[in-house]
Amino acid sequence: MLGKTANGLFWMYRYLERAENTSRLIETGQRIALTRLGASAEEWRSILETAGVYSGYASVHDTLSKEAAIDWMLRDPANPSSVLSSIAAARQNARMVRTALTHEVWEATNSAHMRAQELLSRKVGERDLPGVLGSIRQRAALVRGATHGTMLRNDIYDFARIGTFLERADNTARILDVKYYVLLPSVSAVGSTVDNVQWETILRAVSGRGGFRMEYGASAGPREIAQFLILDKRMPRSLAFCLGKIRDNLGYLDGDSGQRSPALAKLDHIETTYLSHDIDAVFDFGLHEFIQKMLTLLAEIGRQIEIDYRFYE
């Protein structure tokens, strides 16, 4: 399957994952800010920069405040990556490929959109924020559940999975970068003495606290957390896990065509060059530098997939 249908499915699931992940990023910023003495609104600039939406915010806001930053990321129509904009875009793409979806997937997507409109019809106060963010994540999970439970394992499913895991890998990298931006004063501090409370916040942001404790125990530190979120192939939001799933689904698509796509070749290069070493090598490279490199490579993979499968023809 090539062209517009593949494009619609790929972006439908990217936008759904983006909505959930933006809610996780907001929660991460909120929790980390609460753990820092003398926290200021300026710290939300780092959150916005990490999300890749600061320039848009600055173009329409003269000053920076926590409330305005959260509203920009949640519901501002001028922000195409806000939670509300992302869910609306997911629904629009779902409408474009309606015949490729099961009834259950369409209903779950439509319901997520209506619920988001209801929750985000006005500014969300700090007291209501945890509940709103949790509800957004639950609705995204319902769409995933309907997808896994009702969709045929064919090329339609492959593009849905590729979009999901490409966006998820991007988000895990960005959440790790929040830790760098908000906490660490310099690159030289990466991997040294850090605040374990804030590292635990990072685990909570990716729903990884329970799995991490089972694997590493309660006394493990930043090195083990970075290992878990970057290289552990059992953790469903780690970079290694997400890229492995993208490789699998690209492989299924290539199997149908009998050809090896350039996107799959790029992915093999990323895994071999950046994800085949231990965590000490990542820290030696520089955690921030590693994350920025991964974000660049993930964007290149996305563009290559669009070319390989002729999304715009």
KOLDRENKE-226344 format. One line per 3 residues: their letters; for each residue x negated, y negated, z negated of C-alpha. Coordinates in Angstrom, 3 decimals, padded with zeros to 6 digits, always signed. Example, Ala and Ser with C-alpha at 12.3 -4.5 7.8 and 13.67 -1.06 7.14 Angstrom:
BEGIN
AS = -012.300 +004.500 -007.800 | -013.670 +001.060 -007.140
REM end
This chain:
BEGIN
MLG = +000.000 +000.000 +000.000 | -001.491 -003.337 +001.111 | -000.462 -006.957 +001.311
KTA = +002.218 -008.895 -000.510 | +003.660 -006.013 -002.522 | +000.250 -005.159 -003.959
NGL = -000.317 -008.849 -004.654 | +003.014 -009.200 -006.444 | +002.450 -006.153 -008.662
FWM = -001.136 -007.090 -009.469 | -000.173 -010.591 -010.563 | +003.046 -009.600 -012.306
YRY = +001.081 -007.459 -014.734 | -001.795 -009.922 -015.020 | +000.630 -012.655 -016.044
LER = +002.379 -010.421 -018.588 | -000.955 -009.495 -020.122 | -002.022 -013.151 -020.038
AEN = +001.061 -014.210 -021.984 | +000.346 -011.650 -024.682 | -003.352 -012.446 -024.737
TSR = -002.801 -016.192 -024.992 | -000.640 -015.550 -028.032 | -003.493 -013.491 -029.483
LIE = -005.969 -016.286 -028.766 | -003.754 -018.834 -030.542 | -003.503 -016.538 -033.547
TGQ = -007.275 -016.042 -033.544 | -007.889 -019.790 -033.540 | -005.321 -020.291 -036.291
RIA = -006.817 -017.628 -038.539 | -010.432 -018.680 -037.988 | -009.606 -022.333 -038.621
LTR = -007.978 -021.360 -041.919 | -011.169 -019.623 -043.069 | -013.402 -022.642 -042.449
LGA = -013.923 -025.364 -044.999 | -013.444 -028.810 -043.531 | -011.779 -027.467 -040.400
SAE = -010.868 -030.203 -037.960 | -008.754 -030.650 -034.841 | -011.983 -030.706 -032.846
EWR = -012.287 -026.959 -033.409 | -009.209 -026.517 -031.219 | -011.206 -027.969 -028.361
SIL = -013.347 -024.834 -028.574 | -010.225 -022.656 -028.449 | -008.955 -024.533 -025.405
ETA = -012.358 -024.304 -023.713 | -012.549 -020.586 -024.401 | -009.072 -020.134 -022.879
GVY = -010.208 -022.117 -019.840 | -007.476 -024.748 -020.259 | -009.247 -027.683 -021.929
SGY = -009.688 -029.773 -018.765 | -005.960 -029.526 -018.072 | -005.155 -030.505 -021.650
ASV = -007.516 -033.484 -021.541 | -005.966 -034.714 -018.280 | -002.606 -035.289 -019.967
HDT = -003.560 -035.925 -023.618 | -005.601 -038.852 -024.909 | -006.248 -037.284 -028.311
LSK = -006.782 -033.784 -029.636 | -004.693 -032.261 -032.399 | -003.984 -028.744 -033.549
EAA = -000.246 -029.123 -032.937 | -000.703 -030.466 -029.405 | -003.269 -027.768 -028.548
IDW = -000.961 -024.976 -029.693 | +001.989 -026.478 -027.832 | -000.122 -026.788 -024.671
MLR = -001.083 -023.110 -024.858 | +002.414 -021.942 -025.778 | +004.945 -023.858 -023.738
DPA = +003.773 -026.945 -021.886 | +005.079 -026.742 -018.272 | +002.003 -028.672 -017.079
NPS = -000.188 -025.754 -018.178 | +000.125 -022.894 -015.654 | -001.560 -020.516 -018.120
SVL = +000.744 -021.233 -021.060 | +002.680 -018.335 -022.540 | +005.961 -019.634 -021.127
SSI = +004.483 -020.342 -017.677 | +002.827 -016.917 -017.566 | +006.017 -015.041 -018.431
AAA = +007.971 -017.081 -015.878 | +005.341 -016.284 -013.238 | +005.476 -012.586 -014.151
RQN = +009.247 -012.568 -013.699 | +008.959 -014.399 -010.373 | +006.478 -011.825 -009.103
ARM = +008.735 -009.041 -010.392 | +011.584 -010.483 -008.321 | +009.352 -010.450 -005.245
VRT = +008.622 -006.729 -005.682 | +011.970 -005.749 -007.222 | +012.372 -002.663 -005.019
ALT = +008.975 -001.342 -006.184 | +010.040 -001.428 -009.845 | +012.336 +000.848 -011.794
HEV = +015.497 -000.595 -013.295 | +013.987 -000.258 -016.787 | +010.856 -002.240 -015.905
WEA = +012.872 -005.025 -014.300 | +015.248 -005.249 -017.276 | +012.356 -005.359 -019.768
TNS = +010.631 -008.113 -017.757 | +013.799 -010.157 -017.405 | +014.530 -009.752 -021.120
AHM = +011.010 -010.891 -022.023 | +011.526 -014.028 -019.932 | +014.887 -014.864 -021.512
RAQ = +013.528 -014.311 -025.024 | +010.489 -016.503 -024.330 | +012.745 -019.297 -023.071
ELL = +014.761 -019.039 -026.269 | +011.760 -018.981 -028.618 | +009.869 -021.740 -026.812
SRK = +012.728 -024.113 -026.032 | +011.227 -026.539 -028.564 | +007.926 -027.035 -030.356
VGE = +007.055 -024.189 -032.694 | +006.261 -025.182 -036.255 | +003.381 -023.646 -038.174
RDL = +005.749 -021.730 -040.400 | +007.460 -020.040 -037.432 | +004.317 -019.499 -035.361
PGV = +003.386 -015.961 -036.555 | +006.894 -014.666 -035.847 | +007.024 -016.245 -032.395
LGS = +003.617 -014.877 -031.427 | +004.571 -011.434 -032.699 | +007.820 -011.443 -030.734
IRQ = +005.995 -012.364 -027.517 | +003.601 -009.453 -027.982 | +006.478 -007.068 -028.685
RAA = +008.289 -008.058 -025.483 | +005.139 -007.542 -023.434 | +004.736 -004.129 -025.063
LVR = +008.289 -003.204 -024.041 | +007.447 -003.879 -020.392 | +004.329 -001.716 -020.687
GAT = +006.345 +001.029 -022.335 | +008.968 +000.956 -019.581 | +006.180 +001.060 -017.003
HGT = +004.472 +004.064 -018.550 | +007.736 +005.871 -019.173 | +009.528 +005.381 -015.842
MLR = +007.108 +004.506 -013.021 | +005.726 +007.057 -010.583 | +001.948 +007.492 -010.723
NDI = +001.370 +006.138 -007.237 | -000.292 +003.088 -005.692 | +002.356 +000.826 -007.269
YDF = +001.329 +002.053 -010.700 | -002.363 +001.701 -009.813 | -002.018 -001.999 -008.989
ARI = -000.013 -002.573 -012.173 | -002.768 -000.962 -014.232 | -005.578 -002.799 -012.437
GTF = -003.899 -006.163 -013.079 | -003.299 -005.300 -016.730 | -006.827 -004.150 -017.529
LER = -008.586 -006.877 -015.559 | -006.694 -009.510 -017.543 | -007.226 -007.625 -020.808
ADN = -010.988 -007.379 -020.308 | -011.116 -011.100 -019.593 | -009.198 -011.785 -022.787
TAR = -011.351 -009.589 -025.032 | -014.412 -011.428 -023.767 | -012.741 -014.783 -024.460
ILD = -011.702 -013.806 -027.985 | -015.283 -012.805 -028.736 | -016.373 -016.176 -027.397
VKY = -014.024 -017.919 -029.823 | -016.197 -016.463 -032.556 | -019.280 -017.897 -030.903
YVL = -017.800 -021.339 -030.316 | -016.011 -021.823 -033.628 | -018.455 -020.275 -036.047
LPS = -021.994 -020.249 -034.750 | -023.977 -023.486 -034.553 | -026.480 -022.247 -031.975
VSA = -027.288 -019.341 -029.703 | -030.125 -018.373 -032.059 | -027.550 -017.638 -034.772
VGS = -025.851 -014.923 -032.719 | -026.268 -011.581 -034.442 | -027.648 -013.081 -037.649
TVD = -025.767 -013.975 -040.841 | -022.114 -014.452 -039.967 | -018.861 -014.610 -041.841
NVQ = -017.365 -011.113 -042.117 | -013.912 -012.541 -042.789 | -013.953 -014.226 -039.415
WET = -015.250 -011.111 -037.671 | -012.327 -009.214 -039.185 | -010.047 -011.867 -037.708
ILR = -011.438 -011.000 -034.291 | -010.537 -007.350 -034.904 | -007.016 -008.321 -035.923
AVS = -006.637 -010.399 -032.755 | -007.143 -007.319 -030.581 | -005.193 -004.968 -032.888
GRG = -008.439 -003.141 -033.582 | -008.786 -003.353 -037.357 | -007.283 +000.070 -038.130
GFR = -009.227 +001.929 -035.465 | -012.443 +000.182 -036.446 | -012.035 +001.108 -040.110
MEY = -011.398 +004.748 -039.209 | -014.555 +004.869 -037.123 | -016.987 +002.654 -039.021
GAS = -015.572 +002.297 -042.539 | -014.958 -000.841 -044.560 | -018.578 -001.967 -044.939
AGP = -019.574 -002.234 -041.277 | -020.664 -005.641 -040.034 | -020.901 -007.839 -036.932
REI = -023.160 -005.462 -034.998 | -020.647 -002.634 -035.279 | -017.702 -004.902 -034.443
AQF = -019.435 -006.146 -031.296 | -020.262 -002.543 -030.388 | -016.600 -001.589 -030.874
LIL = -015.181 -004.422 -028.761 | -017.735 -004.325 -025.962 | -019.049 -000.781 -025.524
DKR = -016.715 +001.683 -027.274 | -014.823 +003.549 -024.546 | -012.176 +004.770 -026.988
MPR = -011.012 +001.294 -028.014 | -008.210 +000.319 -025.549 | -009.152 -003.364 -025.507
SLA = -012.929 -003.010 -025.273 | -014.704 -004.195 -022.155 | -015.998 -000.681 -021.440
FCL = -012.539 +000.885 -021.782 | -010.830 -001.705 -019.571 | -013.441 -001.502 -016.829
GKI = -013.295 +002.284 -016.952 | -009.533 +002.190 -016.349 | -009.914 -000.268 -013.477
RDN = -012.521 +002.043 -011.943 | -010.181 +005.022 -012.287 | -007.279 +003.269 -010.578
LGY = -009.438 +001.830 -007.827 | -010.716 +005.362 -007.308 | -007.164 +006.666 -006.919
LDG = -006.475 +003.979 -004.304 | -009.703 +004.823 -002.482 | -008.748 +008.490 -002.571
DSG = -005.603 +007.680 -000.645 | -007.523 +005.736 +002.005 | -010.573 +007.991 +002.191
QRS = -012.886 +004.952 +001.919 | -014.904 +003.468 -000.945 | -013.890 -000.151 -001.524
PAL = -016.403 -002.971 -002.146 | -014.514 -003.722 -005.378 | -015.282 -000.255 -006.700
AKL = -018.941 -000.646 -005.750 | -019.066 -003.958 -007.666 | -017.467 -002.302 -010.667
DHI = -020.031 +000.502 -010.652 | -022.768 -002.131 -010.625 | -021.279 -003.924 -013.656
ETT = -020.972 -000.714 -015.661 | -024.493 +000.419 -014.814 | -026.181 -002.943 -015.330
YLS = -024.300 -004.410 -018.302 | -022.378 -001.654 -020.114 | -024.866 +001.214 -020.137
HDI = -027.131 -000.215 -022.872 | -026.726 -000.351 -026.653 | -025.433 -003.338 -028.579
DAV = -028.953 -004.453 -029.547 | -029.638 -005.117 -025.883 | -026.513 -007.304 -025.745
FDF = -027.674 -009.362 -028.732 | -031.172 -009.631 -027.241 | -029.598 -010.951 -024.035
GLH = -027.480 -013.355 -026.130 | -023.874 -012.631 -027.035 | -022.542 -015.879 -025.570
EFI = -024.604 -015.469 -022.403 | -023.438 -011.868 -022.051 | -019.789 -012.878 -022.424
QKM = -020.097 -015.685 -019.893 | -021.752 -013.312 -017.423 | -018.974 -010.767 -017.899
LTL = -016.293 -013.416 -017.329 | -017.982 -014.399 -014.060 | -018.226 -010.783 -012.933
LAE = -014.602 -010.049 -013.833 | -013.493 -013.020 -011.736 | -015.576 -011.676 -008.827
IGR = -013.924 -008.262 -009.154 | -010.488 -009.894 -009.033 | -011.357 -011.823 -005.873
QIE = -012.828 -008.715 -004.249 | -009.668 -006.716 -004.956 | -007.599 -009.439 -003.280
IDY = -009.844 -009.175 -000.203 | -010.040 -005.383 -000.119 | -006.273 -004.914 -000.274
RFY = -005.368 -007.902 +001.891 | -003.133 -009.563 -000.689 | -002.363 -012.584 +001.439
E = -001.675 -010.996 +004.801
REM end
